[in-house]
Structure formats: C-alpha cells, structure tokens
Amino acid sequence: MIDDQTRFRPAPEVKLHVEKISKKLGANFLLYESIIDWFGYDRLYNS
C-alpha cells in the first residue's frame, strides 16, 4: 500500500495517498503514529 516512493514524501502527501486508497477500496485505512515514526526512523538511520 505504501511503497518507498510514497513513504518518503511529506506527511500531508502520504496522508492524502492513504485517503485516496481508502476511498478507492471502500475501507477506512488509518496511519497510526507508530507507523509514521517507523518511516522517519527508518529514513534517518538507513538512508
């Protein structure tokens, strides 16, 4: 659902991406803070 190209975008763009997927699939996907934290730490320490 969220590939590397998407997850390294600014937070508002990632949020919009998830909202679009939710609407397209007719489900309510949420981005939990822990997921956003993981993206940030992964980028910080593994780039």
C-alpha positions in Angstrom: 0.0 0.0 0.0 2.8 2.4 0.8 5.9 1.9 -1.2 9.3 3.6 -0.7 8.4 6.3 -3.2 5.3 7.2 -1.3 6.5 6.9 2.3 9.4 9.4 1.7 7.0 12.1 0.6 6.0 14.9 3.1 3.4 13.8 5.7 0.4 15.6 4.1 1.1 13.8 0.8 1.3 10.4 2.5 -2.0 11.2 4.3 -3.7 12.1 1.0 -2.4 8.9 -0.6 -3.9 6.8 2.2 -7.2 8.7 1.9 -7.3 8.0 -1.8 -6.7 4.3 -1.3 -9.3 4.2 1.4 -11.9 5.8 -0.9 -10.9 3.6 -3.9 -11.2 0.4 -1.8 -14.2 1.5 0.2 -12.4 0.9 3.5 -11.1 3.2 6.2 -7.3 2.8 6.4 -5.6 4.8 9.2 -1.9 5.8 9.6 -1.0 5.2 13.2 1.6 7.4 14.8 3.8 4.4 15.3 3.9 3.7 11.6 4.8 7.3 10.8 7.6 7.1 13.5 8.9 4.0 11.9 9.1 5.6 8.5 11.0 8.5 10.0 13.5 6.4 12.0 14.0 4.1 9.0 14.8 7.0 6.8 17.0 8.6 9.5 19.1 5.6 10.2 19.0 3.6 7.0 19.4 6.2 4.3 
